Amino acid sequence: MIKRRVKQYFNQNQSGFTIIESLMAVIVVGILMSAIAPAIALSVATRVQARRVELATQAARTYIDGVRSGTITPPSTTVERSSTQYFLHDVNPPTASAEGLASLHCVSLDETSGCSSTSSKDLVIQAVRSVTSTSTDADKGYRLGLRVYRADGFSDSGSLKASDRNTRQTQITFTGGLGDRKKPLVEMTTEITTAKTTFQDFCDRLGGC
Protein backbone atom coordinates (compact mmCIF):
# COMPACT_ATOMS: atom_id res chain seq x y z
CA MET A 1 0.00 0.00 0.00
CA ILE A 2 2.78 2.44 0.89
CA LYS A 3 4.65 1.66 -2.31
CA ARG A 4 1.46 2.26 -4.35
CA ARG A 5 0.91 5.70 -2.75
CA VAL A 6 4.52 6.70 -3.32
CA LYS A 7 4.25 5.64 -6.95
CA GLN A 8 1.03 7.64 -7.43
CA TYR A 9 2.60 10.74 -5.80
CA PHE A 10 5.66 10.38 -7.99
CA ASN A 11 3.56 10.09 -11.17
CA GLN A 12 1.47 13.16 -10.24
CA ASN A 13 4.60 15.28 -9.78
CA GLN A 14 5.93 14.22 -13.18
CA SER A 15 2.81 15.29 -15.12
CA GLY A 16 2.51 18.77 -16.81
CA PHE A 17 5.07 21.61 -16.97
CA THR A 18 6.89 23.20 -14.11
CA ILE A 19 7.09 26.97 -13.66
CA ILE A 20 10.71 26.98 -14.83
CA GLU A 21 9.80 25.09 -18.00
CA SER A 22 6.95 27.52 -18.70
CA LEU A 23 9.23 30.52 -18.21
CA MET A 24 11.82 29.02 -20.54
CA ALA A 25 9.15 28.48 -23.18
CA VAL A 26 8.01 32.11 -22.86
CA ILE A 27 11.60 33.33 -23.19
CA VAL A 28 12.22 31.23 -26.30
CA VAL A 29 9.00 32.45 -27.93
CA GLY A 30 9.90 36.05 -27.03
CA ILE A 31 13.34 35.71 -28.63
CA LEU A 32 11.84 34.25 -31.80
CA MET A 33 9.19 37.01 -32.01
CA SER A 34 11.77 39.75 -31.50
CA ALA A 35 13.82 38.22 -34.33
CA ILE A 36 10.99 38.20 -36.88
CA ALA A 37 9.21 41.40 -35.75
CA PRO A 38 11.40 43.75 -37.88
CA ALA A 39 10.72 41.67 -40.98
CA ILE A 40 6.97 41.79 -40.32
CA ALA A 41 7.05 45.55 -39.70
CA LEU A 42 9.06 46.15 -42.90
CA SER A 43 6.66 43.99 -44.89
CA VAL A 44 3.62 45.92 -43.64
CA ALA A 45 5.34 49.28 -44.23
CA THR A 46 6.29 48.30 -47.78
CA ARG A 47 2.70 47.30 -48.54
CA VAL A 48 1.42 50.63 -47.19
CA GLN A 49 3.95 52.56 -49.29
CA ALA A 50 3.19 50.49 -52.39
CA ARG A 51 -0.49 51.35 -51.96
CA ARG A 52 0.39 55.04 -51.68
CA VAL A 53 2.40 54.85 -54.92
CA GLU A 54 -0.50 53.10 -56.64
CA LEU A 55 -2.93 55.84 -55.56
CA ALA A 56 -0.44 58.55 -56.57
CA THR A 57 -0.07 57.00 -60.04
CA GLN A 58 -3.85 56.88 -60.43
CA ALA A 59 -4.11 60.52 -59.32
CA ALA A 60 -1.44 61.59 -61.83
CA ARG A 61 -3.12 59.76 -64.70
CA THR A 62 -6.50 61.21 -63.73
CA TYR A 63 -4.95 64.69 -63.76
CA ILE A 64 -3.51 64.04 -67.23
CA ASP A 65 -6.90 62.85 -68.50
CA GLY A 66 -8.50 65.98 -67.03
CA VAL A 67 -6.03 68.26 -68.80
CA ARG A 68 -6.53 66.44 -72.10
CA SER A 69 -10.32 66.62 -71.85
CA GLY A 70 -10.29 70.26 -70.78
CA THR A 71 -11.88 69.71 -67.35
CA ILE A 72 -8.61 70.72 -65.64
CA THR A 73 -6.87 73.95 -66.59
CA PRO A 74 -3.33 73.42 -67.92
CA PRO A 75 -0.66 74.43 -65.39
CA SER A 76 0.48 78.03 -65.58
CA THR A 77 4.00 77.15 -64.41
CA THR A 78 6.31 76.72 -67.40
CA VAL A 79 9.94 75.78 -67.90
CA GLU A 80 11.95 76.28 -71.06
CA ARG A 81 12.88 73.02 -72.73
CA SER A 82 16.36 71.80 -71.83
CA SER A 83 18.60 69.34 -73.63
CA THR A 84 17.16 66.43 -71.65
CA GLN A 85 13.82 64.77 -72.30
CA TYR A 86 13.13 64.47 -68.59
CA PHE A 87 12.72 68.22 -68.11
CA LEU A 88 11.53 67.92 -64.49
CA HIS A 89 15.23 68.09 -63.58
CA ASP A 90 14.95 71.84 -64.21
CA VAL A 91 11.90 72.26 -61.95
CA ASN A 92 12.44 72.98 -58.27
CA PRO A 93 10.29 71.13 -55.73
CA PRO A 94 7.41 73.15 -54.21
CA THR A 95 7.82 75.14 -51.04
CA ALA A 96 7.06 73.17 -47.86
CA SER A 97 4.54 75.58 -46.36
CA ALA A 98 0.81 76.12 -46.08
CA GLU A 99 1.01 78.58 -49.00
CA GLY A 100 2.91 76.06 -51.09
CA LEU A 101 0.32 73.40 -50.34
CA ALA A 102 -2.59 75.68 -51.23
CA SER A 103 -1.04 76.64 -54.58
CA LEU A 104 -0.97 73.05 -55.88
CA HIS A 105 -3.63 70.64 -57.13
CA CYS A 106 -5.26 68.76 -54.25
CA VAL A 107 -6.45 65.15 -54.26
CA SER A 108 -8.35 64.62 -51.01
CA LEU A 109 -8.61 60.96 -49.99
CA ASP A 110 -9.53 61.27 -46.31
CA GLU A 111 -13.21 62.23 -46.77
CA THR A 112 -12.63 65.88 -45.86
CA SER A 113 -12.70 68.94 -48.08
CA GLY A 114 -9.32 70.11 -49.31
CA CYS A 115 -5.86 68.86 -48.44
CA SER A 116 -4.43 69.11 -44.95
CA SER A 117 -0.75 69.02 -44.06
CA THR A 118 -1.66 66.74 -41.16
CA SER A 119 -3.24 64.10 -43.39
CA SER A 120 -1.26 61.00 -44.34
CA LYS A 121 -3.80 60.14 -47.08
CA ASP A 122 -4.19 63.37 -49.06
CA LEU A 123 -2.07 63.79 -52.19
CA VAL A 124 -0.75 66.97 -53.80
CA ILE A 125 0.18 67.30 -57.49
CA GLN A 126 2.84 69.69 -58.75
CA ALA A 127 2.31 70.23 -62.49
CA VAL A 128 4.46 72.13 -64.99
CA ARG A 129 4.58 72.34 -68.76
CA SER A 130 7.62 72.51 -70.98
CA VAL A 131 7.81 75.19 -73.68
CA THR A 132 10.35 76.01 -76.36
CA SER A 133 12.31 79.23 -76.48
CA THR A 134 10.44 80.25 -79.66
CA SER A 135 6.84 79.66 -78.57
CA THR A 136 4.73 79.34 -75.43
CA ASP A 137 1.52 78.62 -77.36
CA ALA A 138 -0.34 75.89 -75.43
CA ASP A 139 -2.67 75.40 -78.44
CA LYS A 140 0.16 73.52 -80.18
CA GLY A 141 0.51 71.12 -77.30
CA TYR A 142 3.26 70.79 -74.76
CA ARG A 143 5.12 68.34 -72.57
CA LEU A 144 3.48 67.96 -69.16
CA GLY A 145 5.42 67.00 -66.05
CA LEU A 146 3.92 65.90 -62.74
CA ARG A 147 5.14 65.21 -59.23
CA VAL A 148 2.78 63.70 -56.66
CA TYR A 149 3.61 64.37 -53.00
CA ARG A 150 2.07 63.33 -49.72
CA ALA A 151 0.22 66.24 -48.13
CA ASP A 152 1.91 65.62 -44.78
CA GLY A 153 5.23 66.40 -46.46
CA PHE A 154 4.20 70.06 -46.13
CA SER A 155 3.69 69.83 -42.37
CA ASP A 156 7.06 71.40 -41.50
CA SER A 157 9.63 73.69 -43.07
CA GLY A 158 11.94 70.88 -44.19
CA SER A 159 12.69 71.11 -47.91
CA LEU A 160 10.78 68.87 -50.28
CA LYS A 161 12.85 66.71 -52.62
CA ALA A 162 12.86 65.51 -56.22
CA SER A 163 14.49 62.72 -58.20
CA ASP A 164 18.17 62.42 -59.00
CA ARG A 165 19.15 64.66 -61.92
CA ASN A 166 20.86 61.76 -63.68
CA THR A 167 17.59 59.89 -64.16
CA ARG A 168 16.39 59.53 -67.75
CA GLN A 169 13.10 57.70 -67.20
CA THR A 170 9.66 59.08 -68.07
CA GLN A 171 8.19 57.70 -64.85
CA ILE A 172 9.84 57.26 -61.45
CA THR A 173 8.43 55.80 -58.26
CA PHE A 174 9.87 55.97 -54.76
CA THR A 175 9.35 52.95 -52.52
CA GLY A 176 10.99 51.08 -49.67
CA GLY A 177 9.55 50.85 -46.19
CA LEU A 178 7.39 53.82 -45.33
CA GLY A 179 9.40 55.96 -47.70
CA ASP A 180 10.49 59.57 -47.34
CA ARG A 181 7.45 61.83 -47.02
CA LYS A 182 9.52 64.69 -48.44
CA LYS A 183 10.04 62.83 -51.73
CA PRO A 184 7.37 62.56 -54.41
CA LEU A 185 5.55 59.24 -54.55
CA VAL A 186 5.78 59.35 -58.33
CA GLU A 187 7.16 61.60 -61.08
CA MET A 188 5.75 61.43 -64.58
CA THR A 189 6.00 63.21 -67.94
CA THR A 190 3.71 62.92 -70.94
CA GLU A 191 2.77 64.69 -74.19
CA ILE A 192 -0.35 66.84 -74.44
CA THR A 193 -1.33 67.16 -78.08
CA THR A 194 -3.98 69.18 -79.90
CA ALA A 195 -5.29 69.37 -83.44
CA LYS A 196 -2.63 72.03 -84.10
CA THR A 197 0.30 69.91 -82.93
CA THR A 198 2.73 69.26 -85.80
CA PHE A 199 5.63 66.89 -86.19
CA GLN A 200 8.01 69.83 -85.83
CA ASP A 201 6.43 70.67 -82.49
CA PHE A 202 7.28 67.16 -81.29
CA CYS A 203 10.83 67.63 -82.53
CA ASP A 204 11.20 70.93 -80.69
CA ARG A 205 9.89 69.51 -77.43
CA LEU A 206 11.99 66.34 -77.59
CA GLY A 207 15.25 68.09 -78.40
CA GLY A 208 15.32 67.83 -82.18
CA CYS A 209 14.75 65.12 -84.80
C-alpha positions as a Markdown table, in Angstrom:
| # | Residue | x | y | z |
|---|---|---|---|---|
| 1 | Met | 0.0 | 0.0 | 0.0 |
| 2 | Ile | 2.8 | 2.4 | 0.9 |
| 3 | Lys | 4.7 | 1.7 | -2.3 |
| 4 | Arg | 1.5 | 2.3 | -4.3 |
| 5 | Arg | 0.9 | 5.7 | -2.8 |
| 6 | Val | 4.5 | 6.7 | -3.3 |
| 7 | Lys | 4.2 | 5.6 | -6.9 |
| 8 | Gln | 1.0 | 7.6 | -7.4 |
| 9 | Tyr | 2.6 | 10.7 | -5.8 |
| 10 | Phe | 5.7 | 10.4 | -8.0 |
| 11 | Asn | 3.6 | 10.1 | -11.2 |
| 12 | Gln | 1.5 | 13.2 | -10.2 |
| 13 | Asn | 4.6 | 15.3 | -9.8 |
| 14 | Gln | 5.9 | 14.2 | -13.2 |
| 15 | Ser | 2.8 | 15.3 | -15.1 |
| 16 | Gly | 2.5 | 18.8 | -16.8 |
| 17 | Phe | 5.1 | 21.6 | -17.0 |
| 18 | Thr | 6.9 | 23.2 | -14.1 |
| 19 | Ile | 7.1 | 27.0 | -13.7 |
| 20 | Ile | 10.7 | 27.0 | -14.8 |
| 21 | Glu | 9.8 | 25.1 | -18.0 |
| 22 | Ser | 7.0 | 27.5 | -18.7 |
| 23 | Leu | 9.2 | 30.5 | -18.2 |
| 24 | Met | 11.8 | 29.0 | -20.5 |
| 25 | Ala | 9.1 | 28.5 | -23.2 |
| 26 | Val | 8.0 | 32.1 | -22.9 |
| 27 | Ile | 11.6 | 33.3 | -23.2 |
| 28 | Val | 12.2 | 31.2 | -26.3 |
| 29 | Val | 9.0 | 32.5 | -27.9 |
| 30 | Gly | 9.9 | 36.0 | -27.0 |
| 31 | Ile | 13.3 | 35.7 | -28.6 |
| 32 | Leu | 11.8 | 34.3 | -31.8 |
| 33 | Met | 9.2 | 37.0 | -32.0 |
| 34 | Ser | 11.8 | 39.7 | -31.5 |
| 35 | Ala | 13.8 | 38.2 | -34.3 |
| 36 | Ile | 11.0 | 38.2 | -36.9 |
| 37 | Ala | 9.2 | 41.4 | -35.7 |
| 38 | Pro | 11.4 | 43.7 | -37.9 |
| 39 | Ala | 10.7 | 41.7 | -41.0 |
| 40 | Ile | 7.0 | 41.8 | -40.3 |
| 41 | Ala | 7.1 | 45.5 | -39.7 |
| 42 | Leu | 9.1 | 46.2 | -42.9 |
| 43 | Ser | 6.7 | 44.0 | -44.9 |
| 44 | Val | 3.6 | 45.9 | -43.6 |
| 45 | Ala | 5.3 | 49.3 | -44.2 |
| 46 | Thr | 6.3 | 48.3 | -47.8 |
| 47 | Arg | 2.7 | 47.3 | -48.5 |
| 48 | Val | 1.4 | 50.6 | -47.2 |
| 49 | Gln | 4.0 | 52.6 | -49.3 |
| 50 | Ala | 3.2 | 50.5 | -52.4 |
| 51 | Arg | -0.5 | 51.3 | -52.0 |
| 52 | Arg | 0.4 | 55.0 | -51.7 |
| 53 | Val | 2.4 | 54.8 | -54.9 |
| 54 | Glu | -0.5 | 53.1 | -56.6 |
| 55 | Leu | -2.9 | 55.8 | -55.6 |
| 56 | Ala | -0.4 | 58.5 | -56.6 |
| 57 | Thr | -0.1 | 57.0 | -60.0 |
| 58 | Gln | -3.9 | 56.9 | -60.4 |
| 59 | Ala | -4.1 | 60.5 | -59.3 |
| 60 | Ala | -1.4 | 61.6 | -61.8 |
| 61 | Arg | -3.1 | 59.8 | -64.7 |
| 62 | Thr | -6.5 | 61.2 | -63.7 |
| 63 | Tyr | -5.0 | 64.7 | -63.8 |
| 64 | Ile | -3.5 | 64.0 | -67.2 |
| 65 | Asp | -6.9 | 62.9 | -68.5 |
| 66 | Gly | -8.5 | 66.0 | -67.0 |
| 67 | Val | -6.0 | 68.3 | -68.8 |
| 68 | Arg | -6.5 | 66.4 | -72.1 |
| 69 | Ser | -10.3 | 66.6 | -71.8 |
| 70 | Gly | -10.3 | 70.3 | -70.8 |
| 71 | Thr | -11.9 | 69.7 | -67.4 |
| 72 | Ile | -8.6 | 70.7 | -65.6 |
| 73 | Thr | -6.9 | 74.0 | -66.6 |
| 74 | Pro | -3.3 | 73.4 | -67.9 |
| 75 | Pro | -0.7 | 74.4 | -65.4 |
| 76 | Ser | 0.5 | 78.0 | -65.6 |
| 77 | Thr | 4.0 | 77.2 | -64.4 |
| 78 | Thr | 6.3 | 76.7 | -67.4 |
| 79 | Val | 9.9 | 75.8 | -67.9 |
| 80 | Glu | 11.9 | 76.3 | -71.1 |
| 81 | Arg | 12.9 | 73.0 | -72.7 |
| 82 | Ser | 16.4 | 71.8 | -71.8 |
| 83 | Ser | 18.6 | 69.3 | -73.6 |
| 84 | Thr | 17.2 | 66.4 | -71.6 |
| 85 | Gln | 13.8 | 64.8 | -72.3 |
| 86 | Tyr | 13.1 | 64.5 | -68.6 |
| 87 | Phe | 12.7 | 68.2 | -68.1 |
| 88 | Leu | 11.5 | 67.9 | -64.5 |
| 89 | His | 15.2 | 68.1 | -63.6 |
| 90 | Asp | 14.9 | 71.8 | -64.2 |
| 91 | Val | 11.9 | 72.3 | -62.0 |
| 92 | Asn | 12.4 | 73.0 | -58.3 |
| 93 | Pro | 10.3 | 71.1 | -55.7 |
| 94 | Pro | 7.4 | 73.1 | -54.2 |
| 95 | Thr | 7.8 | 75.1 | -51.0 |
| 96 | Ala | 7.1 | 73.2 | -47.9 |
| 97 | Ser | 4.5 | 75.6 | -46.4 |
| 98 | Ala | 0.8 | 76.1 | -46.1 |
| 99 | Glu | 1.0 | 78.6 | -49.0 |
| 100 | Gly | 2.9 | 76.1 | -51.1 |
| 101 | Leu | 0.3 | 73.4 | -50.3 |
| 102 | Ala | -2.6 | 75.7 | -51.2 |
| 103 | Ser | -1.0 | 76.6 | -54.6 |
| 104 | Leu | -1.0 | 73.0 | -55.9 |
| 105 | His | -3.6 | 70.6 | -57.1 |
| 106 | Cys | -5.3 | 68.8 | -54.3 |
| 107 | Val | -6.4 | 65.2 | -54.3 |
| 108 | Ser | -8.4 | 64.6 | -51.0 |
| 109 | Leu | -8.6 | 61.0 | -50.0 |
| 110 | Asp | -9.5 | 61.3 | -46.3 |
| 111 | Glu | -13.2 | 62.2 | -46.8 |
| 112 | Thr | -12.6 | 65.9 | -45.9 |
| 113 | Ser | -12.7 | 68.9 | -48.1 |
| 114 | Gly | -9.3 | 70.1 | -49.3 |
| 115 | Cys | -5.9 | 68.9 | -48.4 |
| 116 | Ser | -4.4 | 69.1 | -45.0 |
| 117 | Ser | -0.8 | 69.0 | -44.1 |
| 118 | Thr | -1.7 | 66.7 | -41.2 |
| 119 | Ser | -3.2 | 64.1 | -43.4 |
| 120 | Ser | -1.3 | 61.0 | -44.3 |
| 121 | Lys | -3.8 | 60.1 | -47.1 |
| 122 | Asp | -4.2 | 63.4 | -49.1 |
| 123 | Leu | -2.1 | 63.8 | -52.2 |
| 124 | Val | -0.8 | 67.0 | -53.8 |
| 125 | Ile | 0.2 | 67.3 | -57.5 |
| 126 | Gln | 2.8 | 69.7 | -58.7 |
| 127 | Ala | 2.3 | 70.2 | -62.5 |
| 128 | Val | 4.5 | 72.1 | -65.0 |
| 129 | Arg | 4.6 | 72.3 | -68.8 |
| 130 | Ser | 7.6 | 72.5 | -71.0 |
| 131 | Val | 7.8 | 75.2 | -73.7 |
| 132 | Thr | 10.4 | 76.0 | -76.4 |
| 133 | Ser | 12.3 | 79.2 | -76.5 |
| 134 | Thr | 10.4 | 80.3 | -79.7 |
| 135 | Ser | 6.8 | 79.7 | -78.6 |
| 136 | Thr | 4.7 | 79.3 | -75.4 |
| 137 | Asp | 1.5 | 78.6 | -77.4 |
| 138 | Ala | -0.3 | 75.9 | -75.4 |
| 139 | Asp | -2.7 | 75.4 | -78.4 |
| 140 | Lys | 0.2 | 73.5 | -80.2 |
| 141 | Gly | 0.5 | 71.1 | -77.3 |
| 142 | Tyr | 3.3 | 70.8 | -74.8 |
| 143 | Arg | 5.1 | 68.3 | -72.6 |
| 144 | Leu | 3.5 | 68.0 | -69.2 |
| 145 | Gly | 5.4 | 67.0 | -66.0 |
| 146 | Leu | 3.9 | 65.9 | -62.7 |
| 147 | Arg | 5.1 | 65.2 | -59.2 |
| 148 | Val | 2.8 | 63.7 | -56.7 |
| 149 | Tyr | 3.6 | 64.4 | -53.0 |
| 150 | Arg | 2.1 | 63.3 | -49.7 |
| 151 | Ala | 0.2 | 66.2 | -48.1 |
| 152 | Asp | 1.9 | 65.6 | -44.8 |
| 153 | Gly | 5.2 | 66.4 | -46.5 |
| 154 | Phe | 4.2 | 70.1 | -46.1 |
| 155 | Ser | 3.7 | 69.8 | -42.4 |
| 156 | Asp | 7.1 | 71.4 | -41.5 |
| 157 | Ser | 9.6 | 73.7 | -43.1 |
| 158 | Gly | 11.9 | 70.9 | -44.2 |
| 159 | Ser | 12.7 | 71.1 | -47.9 |
| 160 | Leu | 10.8 | 68.9 | -50.3 |
| 161 | Lys | 12.8 | 66.7 | -52.6 |
| 162 | Ala | 12.9 | 65.5 | -56.2 |
| 163 | Ser | 14.5 | 62.7 | -58.2 |
| 164 | Asp | 18.2 | 62.4 | -59.0 |
| 165 | Arg | 19.2 | 64.7 | -61.9 |
| 166 | Asn | 20.9 | 61.8 | -63.7 |
| 167 | Thr | 17.6 | 59.9 | -64.2 |
| 168 | Arg | 16.4 | 59.5 | -67.8 |
| 169 | Gln | 13.1 | 57.7 | -67.2 |
| 170 | Thr | 9.7 | 59.1 | -68.1 |
| 171 | Gln | 8.2 | 57.7 | -64.8 |
| 172 | Ile | 9.8 | 57.3 | -61.4 |
| 173 | Thr | 8.4 | 55.8 | -58.3 |
| 174 | Phe | 9.9 | 56.0 | -54.8 |
| 175 | Thr | 9.3 | 53.0 | -52.5 |
| 176 | Gly | 11.0 | 51.1 | -49.7 |
| 177 | Gly | 9.6 | 50.8 | -46.2 |
| 178 | Leu | 7.4 | 53.8 | -45.3 |
| 179 | Gly | 9.4 | 56.0 | -47.7 |
| 180 | Asp | 10.5 | 59.6 | -47.3 |
| 181 | Arg | 7.4 | 61.8 | -47.0 |
| 182 | Lys | 9.5 | 64.7 | -48.4 |
| 183 | Lys | 10.0 | 62.8 | -51.7 |
| 184 | Pro | 7.4 | 62.6 | -54.4 |
| 185 | Leu | 5.6 | 59.2 | -54.5 |
| 186 | Val | 5.8 | 59.3 | -58.3 |
| 187 | Glu | 7.2 | 61.6 | -61.1 |
| 188 | Met | 5.7 | 61.4 | -64.6 |
| 189 | Thr | 6.0 | 63.2 | -67.9 |
| 190 | Thr | 3.7 | 62.9 | -70.9 |
| 191 | Glu | 2.8 | 64.7 | -74.2 |
| 192 | Ile | -0.3 | 66.8 | -74.4 |
| 193 | Thr | -1.3 | 67.2 | -78.1 |
| 194 | Thr | -4.0 | 69.2 | -79.9 |
| 195 | Ala | -5.3 | 69.4 | -83.4 |
| 196 | Lys | -2.6 | 72.0 | -84.1 |
| 197 | Thr | 0.3 | 69.9 | -82.9 |
| 198 | Thr | 2.7 | 69.3 | -85.8 |
| 199 | Phe | 5.6 | 66.9 | -86.2 |
| 200 | Gln | 8.0 | 69.8 | -85.8 |
| 201 | Asp | 6.4 | 70.7 | -82.5 |
| 202 | Phe | 7.3 | 67.2 | -81.3 |
| 203 | Cys | 10.8 | 67.6 | -82.5 |
| 204 | Asp | 11.2 | 70.9 | -80.7 |
| 205 | Arg | 9.9 | 69.5 | -77.4 |
| 206 | Leu | 12.0 | 66.3 | -77.6 |
| 207 | Gly | 15.2 | 68.1 | -78.4 |
| 208 | Gly | 15.3 | 67.8 | -82.2 |
| 209 | Cys | 14.8 | 65.1 | -84.8 |
